[in-house]
Amino acid sequence: MTTRIADIEIPDSTLAKEATELIRDTAGELLYDHSRRVFLFGALRGRRRGLTFGPELLYVAALFHDLGLTEKYATSRQRFEIDGADAARDFLLRHGLAPEQTHIAWRAIALHTTPEIPYRMEPEVALVTAGVEVDVLGLGFDEVGDAQRDAVVAAHPRPDFKRRILAAFTEGIAHRPDTAFGNVKADVLSRFSPGFVRTDFVSVIEGSEWSE
């Protein structure tokens, strides 16, 4: 039976079901519920804006977008966004999706912490960011109706979410602080990771090997 939440149909293809199982088993309750909300809020904002998007592709990208924060990547030295993007691409390729489709999912995940740029790209790229913005930052909050928000949160609760997601961000990137340079996660490490020192862009330029 098809599941609908806030009048958004959850994809139930074999690919979508396998993605659901993988993320539920790997990412844990916090990130699983968050990622499903990202799909739902992204789809709701896309519908409101009249965008045409592939629900299955958006669903997989939303599910994988924070996979790089999990224990599986505890020794990774690249940006967590890239870990999740690479995993989604490989998953989709194994399921026979065309490379151009997998590249859309890759970009959606890799760019979801980069403001503005996703909105100039494919709808699925834009809507992963749109879903993240609602669930984490409260941006676009009023684009989702009260009844819709209530339905999403009833299906995927967010107890103590602000504190818990910040803890997940910190735990997922504290071992690779250099990857926070130039993105929003530097703010997280600055607040919650003792000893973290921001890389300063101006200092990098002034300290380069160039004499002038």
Helices and strands as residue ranges (DSSP letters): E 4-5, E 8-9, H 14-48, H 55-64, G 67-69, G 71-73, H 80-94, H 99-110, G 117-120, H 123-132, I 133-137, G 141-143, H 146-155, H 161-173, G 177-180, H 185-192, H 201-206
